[in-house]
Amino acid sequence: MARPKSFNVDDALERAMNLFWTDGYERASLSDLLVAMGIQRSSFYNTFEDKRTLFLQALDAYIQRVNVEFIIATLEASTEGRDGITKVFQDYVDHFATDADCKGCLLVNTQVEVAPHDAEVAARIEATTTEVTAAFEQAIKRCQAAGRIKPALDPATTAQFLLNTLTGMRVLGRRTQQRHAFQQIVDTALSVLG
């Protein structure tokens, strides 16, 4: 009979995700992970198997929280699109302006550090990027149908532009907390919509 877990798996995964987010995959040693997660080596291996498996679970949890439950859900909840687009960008301004650790974005950090030499990670990032781009595109189409943005804008190209702008903000979040810098980016990006 398997012994019951002596720790909360979700809490341990959350703490591991934060360490990967701050330190990156390579710098987060197993010893660091065990300390951060508050678990023993045997519990780690019995639950997560290895560092890579843990990392993939942490990355998936981050993607679910940030891309699916926040960005996509926010865009889909906006009936005319524009308020959803504005909320996504404004919430990112608020997040990065208060992120004392300047962690940036786990997804973007991973795209730079791990994805170039890990096909499985690259595929996960590509899939979520495609989903977010599609959500932006649908929001833009709703905006156009409601007369809230320029009808001449190509929805697919504009969606890619918005995603690239958001990605740039996520990179900038690795080096600054200056709210005005993020706000200027958002104001410029949203001005393109008309």
KOLVO-189742 format. One line per 10 residues: number of its first residue (from 1); their letters; for each residue x, z, y of N, C-alpha, C. Coordinates in nm, 4 decimals. Example, Ala and Ser with C-alpha at 12.3 -4.5 7.8 and 13.67 -1.06 7.14 Angstrom:
<recs>
1> AS> 1.3190:0.7800:-0.5690:1.2300:0.7800:-0.4500:1.3200:0.7800:-0.3300 | 1.2850:0.7080:-0.2250:1.3670:0.7140:-0.1060:1.2900:0.7870:0.0030
</recs>
This chain:
<recs>
1> MARPKSFNVD> 0.0841:0.0000:-0.1177:0.0000:0.0000:0.0000:0.0891:0.0000:0.1249 | 0.0538:-0.0850:0.2204:0.1316:-0.0949:0.3444:0.1075:0.0281:0.4308 | 0.2135:0.0754:0.4918:0.2014:0.1903:0.5821:0.1398:0.1446:0.7136 | 0.0541:0.2282:0.7720:-0.0031:0.1904:0.9022:0.1054:0.1894:1.0097 | 0.0864:0.1072:1.1082:0.1817:0.0972:1.2180:0.1843:0.2286:1.2958 | 0.3058:0.2708:1.3300:0.3196:0.3951:1.4062:0.3346:0.3667:1.5552 | 0.3055:0.2431:1.5941:0.3143:0.2055:1.7348:0.2083:0.1008:1.7643 | 0.1774:0.0846:1.8905:0.0791:-0.0148:1.9324:0.1497:-0.1501:1.9445 | 0.1139:-0.2429:1.8587:0.1800:-0.3737:1.8528:0.1641:-0.4484:1.9856 | 0.0446:-0.4440:2.0449:0.0220:-0.5152:2.1713:0.1082:-0.4592:2.2840
11> DALERAMNLF> 0.1204:-0.3260:2.2886:0.2056:-0.2645:2.3907:0.3522:-0.3021:2.3708 | 0.3964:-0.3005:2.2455:0.5352:-0.3370:2.2158:0.5607:-0.4825:2.2527 | 0.4647:-0.5689:2.2231:0.4790:-0.7103:2.2567:0.4849:-0.7289:2.4081 | 0.4030:-0.6551:2.4802:0.4025:-0.6609:2.6270:0.5385:-0.6203:2.6839 | 0.5950:-0.5141:2.6297:0.7254:-0.4679:2.6772:0.8359:-0.5681:2.6435 | 0.8250:-0.6299:2.5266:0.9222:-0.7338:2.4891:0.9095:-0.8538:2.5831 | 0.7851:-0.8926:2.6125:0.7618:-1.0051:2.7033:0.8262:-0.9770:2.8393 | 0.8124:-0.8565:2.8889:0.8708:-0.8229:3.0185:1.0230:-0.8272:3.0151 | 1.0829:-0.7866:2.9034:1.2281:-0.7939:2.8928:1.2753:-0.9387:2.8867 | 1.2077:-1.0208:2.8060:1.2427:-1.1634:2.8007:1.2262:-1.2274:2.9391
21> WTDGYERASL> 1.1229:-1.1883:3.0098:1.0919:-1.2426:3.1414:1.2020:-1.2064:3.2406 | 1.2480:-1.0841:3.2363:1.3513:-1.0376:3.3287:1.4909:-1.0869:3.2905 | 1.5236:-1.0749:3.1617:1.6609:-1.1029:3.1169:1.6812:-1.2402:3.0557 | 1.5738:-1.3042:3.0131:1.5876:-1.4313:2.9430:1.6035:-1.4083:2.7939 | 1.5896:-1.5141:2.7173:1.5953:-1.5034:2.5716:1.7333:-1.4626:2.5228 | 1.8359:-1.5297:2.5684:1.9711:-1.5045:2.5184:2.0222:-1.3662:2.5556 | 1.9980:-1.3230:2.6779:2.0510:-1.1929:2.7242:1.9752:-1.0747:2.6666 | 1.8550:-1.0946:2.6207:1.7760:-0.9847:2.5632:1.8240:-0.9614:2.4201 | 1.9111:-0.8631:2.4036:1.9650:-0.8343:2.2703:1.8610:-0.7602:2.1871 | 1.8826:-0.7579:2.0570:1.7926:-0.6845:1.9694:1.7917:-0.5361:2.0071
31> SDLLVAMGIQ> 1.9082:-0.4814:2.0377:1.9155:-0.3410:2.0788:1.8331:-0.3157:2.2046 | 1.8454:-0.4059:2.3028:1.7670:-0.3933:2.4262:1.6171:-0.4008:2.3972 | 1.5800:-0.4922:2.3079:1.4392:-0.5085:2.2727:1.3850:-0.3825:2.2052 | 1.4614:-0.3263:2.1124:1.4171:-0.2057:2.0430:1.3941:-0.0908:2.1412 | 1.4866:-0.0748:2.2357:1.4718:0.0303:2.3373:1.3486:0.0028:2.4243 | 1.3373:-0.1197:2.4728:1.2246:-0.1548:2.5600:1.0910:-0.1380:2.4883 | 1.0867:-0.1759:2.3615:0.9623:-0.1708:2.2852:0.9326:-0.0302:2.2319 | 1.0354:0.0550:2.2280:1.0173:0.1902:2.1783:0.9923:0.1968:2.0287 | 1.0554:0.1076:1.9534:1.0352:0.1059:1.8083:1.1693:0.1052:1.7353 | 1.1624:0.1346:1.6070:1.2804:0.1341:1.5216:1.3047:-0.0058:1.4664
41> RSSFYNTFED> 1.4272:-0.0291:1.4240:1.4667:-0.1593:1.3686:1.3774:-0.1994:1.2501 | 1.3489:-0.1060:1.1602:1.2662:-0.1391:1.0433:1.1254:-0.1807:1.0866 | 1.0687:-0.1110:1.1845:0.9357:-0.1477:1.2357:0.9385:-0.2854:1.2995 | 1.0482:-0.3130:1.3707:1.0638:-0.4443:1.4333:1.0587:-0.5546:1.3284 | 1.1416:-0.5424:1.2267:1.1489:-0.6474:1.1248:1.0207:-0.6571:1.0427 | 0.9573:-0.5437:1.0159:0.8321:-0.5459:0.9395:0.7178:-0.6105:1.0174 | 0.7224:-0.5974:1.1491:0.6123:-0.6483:1.2322:0.6397:-0.7869:1.2886 | 0.7601:-0.8070:1.3378:0.7893:-0.9313:1.4107:0.8866:-1.0253:1.3389 | 0.9452:-0.9819:1.2310:1.0376:-1.0612:1.1494:1.1748:-1.0779:1.2116 | 1.1786:-1.1393:1.3308:1.3079:-1.1617:1.3966:1.2864:-1.1837:1.5459
51> KRTLFLQALD> 1.3958:-1.1931:1.6183:1.3899:-1.2060:1.7645:1.3163:-1.3329:1.8066 | 1.3422:-1.4428:1.7394:1.2792:-1.5697:1.7776:1.1275:-1.5635:1.7585 | 1.0833:-1.5077:1.6467:0.9395:-1.4951:1.6215:0.8742:-1.4072:1.7278 | 0.9412:-1.2974:1.7607:0.8916:-1.2102:1.8675:0.8838:-1.2877:1.9989 | 0.9863:-1.3631:2.0299:0.9876:-1.4397:2.1543:0.8718:-1.5385:2.1589 | 0.8475:-1.6101:2.0485:0.7371:-1.7065:2.0456:0.6032:-1.6363:2.0657 | 0.5872:-1.5184:2.0062:0.4630:-1.4424:2.0263:0.4490:-1.3980:2.1716 | 0.5597:-1.3535:2.2303:0.5572:-1.3117:2.3711:0.5257:-1.4298:2.4618 | 0.5875:-1.5440:2.4340:0.5622:-1.6644:2.5131:0.4163:-1.7071:2.5012 | 0.3634:-1.7051:2.3792:0.2225:-1.7408:2.3593:0.1299:-1.6454:2.4344
61> AYIQRVNVEF> 0.1630:-1.5160:2.4329:0.0810:-1.4179:2.5053:0.0852:-1.4453:2.6558 | 0.2021:-1.4802:2.7063:0.2170:-1.5122:2.8486:0.1371:-1.6377:2.8836 | 0.1503:-1.7405:2.8026:0.0758:-1.8652:2.8257:-0.0740:-1.8367:2.8276 | -0.1207:-1.7577:2.7328:-0.2634:-1.7251:2.7259:-0.3084:-1.6528:2.8526 | -0.2294:-1.5560:2.8950:-0.2668:-1.4752:3.0112:-0.2598:-1.5548:3.1419 | -0.1488:-1.6229:3.1646:-0.1266:-1.6874:3.2939:-0.1920:-1.8253:3.3013 | -0.1645:-1.9098:3.2038:-0.2158:-2.0468:3.2126:-0.3620:-2.0597:3.1712 | -0.3999:-1.9926:3.0625:-0.5368:-2.0082:3.0129:-0.6334:-1.9140:3.0835 | -0.6047:-1.7835:3.0798:-0.6992:-1.6863:3.1346:-0.6981:-1.6808:3.2866 | -0.5893:-1.7214:3.3500:-0.5892:-1.7203:3.4966:-0.6061:-1.8608:3.5539
71> IIATLEASTE> -0.5072:-1.9469:3.5398:-0.5126:-2.0764:3.6090:-0.6307:-2.1600:3.5612 | -0.6369:-2.1868:3.4329:-0.7432:-2.2753:3.3824:-0.8802:-2.2120:3.4044 | -0.8940:-2.0834:3.3741:-1.0238:-2.0170:3.3931:-1.0660:-2.0172:3.5395 | -0.9715:-1.9946:3.6300:-1.0026:-1.9947:3.7732:-1.0473:-2.1329:3.8187 | -0.9774:-2.2357:3.7741:-1.0140:-2.3718:3.8132:-1.1496:-2.4120:3.7550 | -1.1739:-2.3761:3.6303:-1.3007:-2.4127:3.5668:-1.4193:-2.3355:3.6238 | -1.3952:-2.2138:3.6728:-1.5040:-2.1323:3.7279:-1.5494:-2.1799:3.8657 | -1.4680:-2.2613:3.9295:-1.4997:-2.3090:4.0635:-1.5852:-2.4357:4.0543 | -1.7111:-2.4253:4.0949:-1.8027:-2.5379:4.0795:-1.7655:-2.6584:4.1651 | -1.7071:-2.6339:4.2815:-1.6684:-2.7458:4.3673:-1.5179:-2.7669:4.3696
81> GRDGITKVFQ> -1.4435:-2.6882:4.2898:-1.3009:-2.7113:4.2719:-1.2076:-2.6554:4.3763 | -1.2390:-2.6734:4.5020:-1.1452:-2.6394:4.6097:-1.1139:-2.4893:4.6131 | -1.2189:-2.4053:4.5992:-1.1910:-2.2616:4.6045:-1.1036:-2.2183:4.4878 | -1.1214:-2.2799:4.3714:-1.0393:-2.2476:4.2557:-0.8938:-2.2850:4.2782 | -0.8709:-2.4024:4.3328:-0.7345:-2.4470:4.3625:-0.6697:-2.3522:4.4630 | -0.7440:-2.3200:4.5693:-0.6924:-2.2293:4.6720:-0.6618:-2.0921:4.6134 | -0.7507:-2.0409:4.5290:-0.7301:-1.9082:4.4689:-0.6049:-1.9058:4.3820 | -0.5852:-2.0082:4.3009:-0.4665:-2.0121:4.2155:-0.3409:-2.0019:4.3018 | -0.3333:-2.0848:4.4045:-0.2135:-2.0850:4.4887:-0.1989:-1.9550:4.5681 | -0.3090:-1.9049:4.6210:-0.3005:-1.7824:4.7014:-0.2610:-1.6626:4.6149
91> DYVDHFATDA> -0.3116:-1.6576:4.4934:-0.2728:-1.5485:4.4035:-0.1249:-1.5563:4.3683 | -0.0713:-1.6766:4.3580:0.0726:-1.6902:4.3338:0.1526:-1.6427:4.4550 | 0.1060:-1.6720:4.5750:0.1723:-1.6203:4.6957:0.1758:-1.4680:4.6886 | 0.0608:-1.4076:4.6587:0.0524:-1.2616:4.6530:0.1439:-1.2046:4.5446 | 0.1480:-1.2700:4.4306:0.2323:-1.2218:4.3201:0.3800:-1.2267:4.3569 | 0.4269:-1.3418:4.4010:0.5699:-1.3570:4.4277:0.6158:-1.2743:4.5476 | 0.5268:-1.2541:4.6432:0.5627:-1.1739:4.7610:0.5769:-1.0263:4.7269 | 0.5255:-0.9850:4.6124:0.5329:-0.8436:4.5739:0.6150:-0.8205:4.4470 | 0.6769:-0.9238:4.3936:0.7567:-0.9117:4.2709:0.8976:-0.8639:4.3064 | 0.9172:-0.7338:4.3059:1.0457:-0.6751:4.3461:1.1615:-0.7191:4.2562
101> DCKGCLLVNT> 1.1309:-0.7564:4.1321:1.2360:-0.7985:4.0384:1.2709:-0.9466:4.0502 | 1.1925:-1.0210:4.1278:1.2123:-1.1664:4.1402:1.2287:-1.2308:4.0024 | 1.1306:-1.2053:3.9161:1.1359:-1.2576:3.7796:1.0973:-1.4044:3.7712 | 1.0278:-1.4544:3.8717:0.9805:-1.5917:3.8646:0.8678:-1.6023:3.7635 | 0.8780:-1.6994:3.6749:0.7739:-1.7275:3.5758:0.8401:-1.7383:3.4388 | 0.7911:-1.6649:3.3423:0.8494:-1.6700:3.2079:0.8454:-1.8106:3.1518 | 0.7383:-1.8829:3.1777:0.7247:-2.0183:3.1247:0.8312:-2.1114:3.1832 | 0.8487:-2.1071:3.3133:0.9492:-2.1924:3.3785:1.0901:-2.1477:3.3391 | 1.1130:-2.0165:3.3355:1.2436:-1.9666:3.2940:1.2774:-2.0173:3.1533 | 1.1792:-2.0142:3.0657:1.1974:-2.0600:2.9276:1.2178:-2.2100:2.9218
111> QVEVAPHDAE> 1.1483:-2.2814:3.0078:1.1624:-2.4272:3.0115:1.3060:-2.4658:3.0443 | 1.3706:-2.3876:3.1287:1.5082:-2.4155:3.1680:1.6079:-2.3639:3.0640 | 1.5847:-2.2415:3.0145:1.6828:-2.1781:2.9260:1.6725:-2.2226:2.7799 | 1.5523:-2.2286:2.7252:1.5350:-2.2444:2.5811:1.4872:-2.3834:2.5402 | 1.3903:-2.4379:2.6127:1.3272:-2.5633:2.5721:1.4228:-2.6811:2.5520 | 1.5307:-2.6935:2.6305:1.6178:-2.8101:2.6108:1.6804:-2.8194:2.4712 | 1.6905:-2.7064:2.4008:1.7511:-2.7117:2.2674:1.6607:-2.6516:2.1598 | 1.5305:-2.6379:2.1887:1.4363:-2.5845:2.0914:1.3071:-2.6659:2.0996 | 1.2889:-2.7543:2.0022:1.1751:-2.8465:2.0046:1.0407:-2.7741:1.9975 | 1.0347:-2.6644:1.9236:0.9085:-2.5920:1.9112:0.8684:-2.5288:2.0447
121> VAARIEATTT> 0.9635:-2.4709:2.1126:0.9360:-2.4119:2.2442:0.8991:-2.5223:2.3435 | 0.9724:-2.6321:2.3399:0.9428:-2.7449:2.4293:0.8012:-2.7964:2.4067 | 0.7582:-2.8032:2.2809:0.6234:-2.8513:2.2498:0.5172:-2.7550:2.3029 | 0.5427:-2.6256:2.2926:0.4480:-2.5266:2.3466:0.4348:-2.5434:2.4980 | 0.5468:-2.5609:2.5643:0.5447:-2.5761:2.7101:0.4754:-2.7058:2.7489 | 0.5031:-2.8126:2.6772:0.4394:-2.9413:2.7064:0.2885:-2.9320:2.6888 | 0.2440:-2.8657:2.5827:0.1003:-2.8534:2.5564:0.0303:-2.7760:2.6679 | 0.0886:-2.6651:2.7102:0.0233:-2.5857:2.8147:0.0303:-2.6559:2.9497 | 0.1380:-2.7293:2.9746:0.1488:-2.8062:3.0982:0.0410:-2.9137:3.1031 | 0.0183:-2.9783:2.9916:-0.0859:-3.0815:2.9827:-0.2238:-3.0215:3.0090
131> EVTAAFEQAI> -0.2500:-2.9032:2.9524:-0.3788:-2.8362:2.9733:-0.4007:-2.7977:3.1190 | -0.2976:-2.7440:3.1817:-0.3101:-2.7027:3.3221:-0.3283:-2.8244:3.4118 | -0.2532:-2.9307:3.3852:-0.2675:-3.0543:3.4640:-0.4094:-3.1083:3.4521 | -0.4641:-3.1072:3.3315:-0.6008:-3.1559:3.3102:-0.7017:-3.0693:3.3855 | -0.6791:-2.9388:3.3883:-0.7703:-2.8494:3.4620:-0.7643:-2.8777:3.6120 | -0.6435:-2.9001:3.6649:-0.6309:-2.9375:3.8065:-0.7029:-3.0706:3.8318 | -0.6847:-3.1663:3.7429:-0.7470:-3.2977:3.7613:-0.8994:-3.2871:3.7652 | -0.9564:-3.2077:3.6749:-1.1019:-3.1903:3.6747:-1.1502:-3.1195:3.8022 | -1.0731:-3.0217:3.8485:-1.1095:-2.9525:3.9730:-1.1067:-3.0495:4.0907 | -1.0074:-3.1372:4.0934:-0.9966:-3.2365:4.2011:-1.1164:-3.3315:4.1976
141> KRCQAAGRIK> -1.1553:-3.3739:4.0793:-1.2715:-3.4628:4.0667:-1.3982:-3.3937:4.1168 | -1.4131:-3.2646:4.0847:-1.5301:-3.1910:4.1347:-1.5248:-3.1795:4.2870 | -1.4056:-3.1574:4.3409:-1.3885:-3.1518:4.4865:-1.4302:-3.2833:4.5502 | -1.3860:-3.3922:4.4923:-1.4188:-3.5243:4.5473:-1.5692:-3.5503:4.5394 | -1.6302:-3.5128:4.4282:-1.7748:-3.5339:4.4126:-1.8528:-3.4511:4.5146 | -1.7977:-3.3356:4.5507:-1.8642:-3.2478:4.6485:-1.8231:-3.2807:4.7917 | -1.7360:-3.3792:4.8099:-1.6908:-3.4158:4.9437:-1.5965:-3.3142:5.0053 | -1.5252:-3.2373:4.9225:-1.4383:-3.1308:4.9732:-1.2923:-3.1710:4.9875 | -1.2536:-3.2855:4.9302:-1.1184:-3.3384:4.9522:-1.1256:-3.4898:4.9649 | -1.0157:-3.5477:5.0070:-1.0106:-3.6913:5.0314:-1.0498:-3.7703:4.9062
151> PALDPATTAQ> -1.1465:-3.8611:4.9203:-1.1890:-3.9396:4.8042:-1.0832:-4.0411:4.7602 | -0.9912:-4.0756:4.8492:-0.8899:-4.1755:4.8161:-0.7776:-4.1208:4.7276 | -0.7678:-3.9879:4.7154:-0.6615:-3.9292:4.6331:-0.6848:-3.9603:4.4859 | -0.5793:-3.9990:4.4179:-0.5882:-4.0210:4.2742:-0.5857:-3.8843:4.2047 | -0.6894:-3.8495:4.1291:-0.6954:-3.7159:4.0686:-0.5770:-3.6836:3.9769 | -0.5334:-3.7783:3.8960:-0.4229:-3.7513:3.8030:-0.2922:-3.7270:3.8779 | -0.2644:-3.8103:3.9766:-0.1415:-3.7957:4.0548:-0.1447:-3.6667:4.1364 | -0.2589:-3.6368:4.1954:-0.2721:-3.5156:4.2755:-0.2606:-3.3914:4.1882 | -0.3155:-3.3965:4.0677:-0.3026:-3.2842:3.9747:-0.1559:-3.2602:3.9405 | -0.0828:-3.3685:3.9176:0.0600:-3.3558:3.8873:0.1350:-3.2984:4.0073
161> FLLNTLTGMR> 0.0980:-3.3419:4.1265:0.1583:-3.2891:4.2489:0.1340:-3.1391:4.2622 | 0.0103:-3.0955:4.2371:-0.0218:-2.9533:4.2478:0.0550:-2.8715:4.1446 | 0.0625:-2.9217:4.0225:0.1377:-2.8509:3.9193:0.2853:-2.8429:3.9550 | 0.3418:-2.9518:4.0044:0.4828:-2.9507:4.0433:0.5077:-2.8550:4.1597 | 0.4138:-2.8475:4.2509:0.4260:-2.7520:4.3612:0.4236:-2.6089:4.3085 | 0.3316:-2.5825:4.2180:0.3225:-2.4499:4.1572:0.4509:-2.4162:4.0805 | 0.5040:-2.5131:4.0096:0.6292:-2.4933:3.9360:0.7436:-2.4628:4.0321 | 0.7488:-2.5333:4.1432:0.8511:-2.5066:4.2439:0.8400:-2.3655:4.2992 | 0.7169:-2.3191:4.3191:0.6965:-2.1817:4.3656:0.7462:-2.0825:4.2611 | 0.7225:-2.1152:4.1343:0.7663:-2.0274:4.0255:0.9194:-2.0187:4.0216
171> VLGRRTQQRH> 0.9854:-2.1285:4.0528:1.1323:-2.1275:4.0583:1.1791:-2.0465:4.1797 | 1.1183:-2.0713:4.2942:1.1535:-1.9979:4.4158:1.1333:-1.8478:4.3970 | 1.0368:-1.8108:4.3139:1.0102:-1.6703:4.2858:1.1254:-1.5984:4.2180 | 1.2243:-1.6735:4.1705:1.3436:-1.6132:4.1097:1.4431:-1.5646:4.2152 | 1.4239:-1.6061:4.3406:1.5250:-1.5683:4.4391:1.4725:-1.5046:4.5669 | 1.3427:-1.5036:4.5865:1.2931:-1.4454:4.7117:1.1543:-1.3850:4.6945 | 1.1244:-1.2930:4.7850:0.9909:-1.2350:4.7958:0.9268:-1.2713:4.9297 | 0.9854:-1.3604:5.0038:0.9397:-1.3891:5.1395:0.8034:-1.4586:5.1387 | 0.7026:-1.3808:5.1735:0.5650:-1.4318:5.1710:0.5504:-1.5578:5.2552 | 0.6121:-1.5594:5.3733:0.5933:-1.6761:5.4610:0.6469:-1.8037:5.3968
181> AFQQIVDTAL> 0.7527:-1.7937:5.3165:0.8074:-1.9123:5.2496:0.7056:-1.9677:5.1502 | 0.6454:-1.8788:5.0727:0.5444:-1.9232:4.9757:0.4189:-1.9733:5.0462 | 0.3792:-1.9051:5.1539:0.2584:-1.9453:5.2246:0.2748:-2.0830:5.2884 | 0.3916:-2.1115:5.3425:0.4156:-2.2439:5.4013:0.4047:-2.3540:5.2953 | 0.4571:-2.3277:5.1777:0.4476:-2.4251:5.0683:0.3005:-2.4500:5.0334 | 0.2253:-2.3423:5.0192:0.0840:-2.3535:4.9822:0.0068:-2.4251:5.0926 | 0.0284:-2.3880:5.2172:-0.0436:-2.4536:5.3279:-0.0154:-2.6022:5.3307 | 0.1107:-2.6397:5.3091:0.1472:-2.7821:5.3089:0.0828:-2.8548:5.1918 | 0.0900:-2.7934:5.0739:0.0309:-2.8568:4.9548:-0.1185:-2.8762:4.9705 | -0.1885:-2.7727:5.0200:-0.3331:-2.7829:5.0336:-0.3736:-2.8787:5.1457
191> SVLG> -0.2855:-2.8970:5.2442:-0.3179:-2.9916:5.3516:-0.3238:-3.1360:5.2999 | -0.2533:-3.1621:5.1933:-0.2565:-3.2965:5.1337:-0.3972:-3.3291:5.0828 | -0.4700:-3.2263:5.0434:-0.6043:-3.2482:4.9897:-0.7047:-3.2892:5.0973 | -0.6720:-3.2595:5.2221:-0.7596:-3.2983:5.3337:-0.8540:-3.1883:5.3733
</recs>
